[in-house]
Amino acid sequence: MRTRRRTQWRTQYPLPERTVRVLRPVRLLSAVGFLLETTLFALTLTEEEPSTSTLTWTGIGAVYFPLLFLLAHRMLRKDSRARASREG
């Protein structure tokens, strides 16, 4: 009889080193992306006849990049806390 494999939904901390190495640049690039998208959104709003598609995509980017930043930052913060509790 086969046993069913349980799927793990919760992230295990501390994270593997490879994941941490990927998350650090993601956090930085998402912050830069947010600044660029917000700047482009503001510049598009100041035009006389702003393009609807440009406003839509820059608006989506202005929401997406902060969420990506918060996710990466939260994961890295929880990872550093888990590592600190294991050491000390």
C-alpha positions as CSV (number, residue, x, y, z in Angstrom):
1,M,0.0,0.0,0.0
2,R,1.3,3.4,-0.9
3,T,1.6,6.1,1.6
4,R,0.6,9.6,0.6
5,R,3.2,12.2,0.6
6,R,2.3,15.3,2.6
7,T,2.9,18.6,0.9
8,Q,4.7,21.2,3.1
9,W,3.0,24.6,2.9
10,R,5.0,26.5,5.5
11,T,8.5,27.7,4.9
12,Q,11.1,26.1,7.1
13,Y,13.6,28.5,8.8
14,P,16.5,29.0,8.6
15,L,16.5,29.1,4.8
16,P,19.0,27.3,2.7
17,E,22.0,29.5,1.7
18,R,21.1,29.4,-1.9
19,T,17.7,30.9,-1.2
20,V,19.2,33.7,0.9
21,R,21.7,34.5,-1.9
22,V,18.8,34.9,-4.3
23,L,16.5,36.9,-1.9
24,R,19.1,39.6,-1.1
25,P,19.3,40.9,-4.7
26,V,15.6,40.5,-5.1
27,R,15.0,42.8,-2.2
28,L,17.3,45.4,-3.6
29,L,16.0,45.2,-7.2
30,S,12.4,45.3,-6.0
31,A,13.1,48.6,-4.1
32,V,14.8,50.0,-7.2
33,G,11.9,48.8,-9.4
34,F,9.4,50.5,-7.1
35,L,11.2,53.8,-7.3
36,L,11.4,53.6,-11.1
37,E,7.7,52.6,-11.5
38,T,6.5,55.3,-9.1
39,T,8.6,57.9,-10.9
40,L,7.2,56.8,-14.3
41,F,3.7,56.8,-12.9
42,A,4.0,60.3,-11.6
43,L,5.6,61.5,-14.9
44,T,2.8,59.9,-16.9
45,L,0.2,61.6,-14.7
46,T,1.7,65.0,-15.4
47,E,1.3,64.6,-19.2
48,E,-1.5,66.4,-20.9
49,E,-3.1,63.2,-22.3
50,P,-1.7,60.3,-20.4
51,S,-1.8,56.9,-22.0
52,T,-4.2,54.5,-20.3
53,S,-2.1,51.5,-20.9
54,T,1.0,53.2,-19.5
55,L,-0.9,54.3,-16.4
56,T,-2.2,50.8,-16.0
57,W,1.1,49.0,-16.3
58,T,3.0,51.6,-14.1
59,G,0.3,51.4,-11.6
60,I,0.5,47.6,-11.4
61,G,4.3,47.9,-11.1
62,A,3.9,50.5,-8.3
63,V,1.9,47.9,-6.4
64,Y,3.8,44.7,-7.4
65,F,7.4,45.9,-6.5
66,P,6.6,46.9,-2.9
67,L,4.8,43.6,-2.3
68,L,7.8,41.7,-3.7
69,F,10.1,43.8,-1.5
70,L,8.0,43.1,1.6
71,L,7.9,39.4,0.9
72,A,11.7,39.1,0.4
73,H,12.4,41.4,3.4
74,R,10.1,39.4,5.7
75,M,11.6,36.1,4.7
76,L,15.2,37.4,5.2
77,R,14.3,38.9,8.6
78,K,12.7,35.6,9.8
79,D,15.8,33.8,8.5
80,S,18.2,36.0,10.4
81,R,16.1,35.6,13.6
82,A,16.1,31.8,13.2
83,R,19.9,31.8,12.7
84,A,20.4,34.0,15.7
85,S,18.3,31.9,17.9
86,R,20.2,28.7,16.9
87,E,23.6,30.4,17.6
88,G,22.8,32.0,20.9
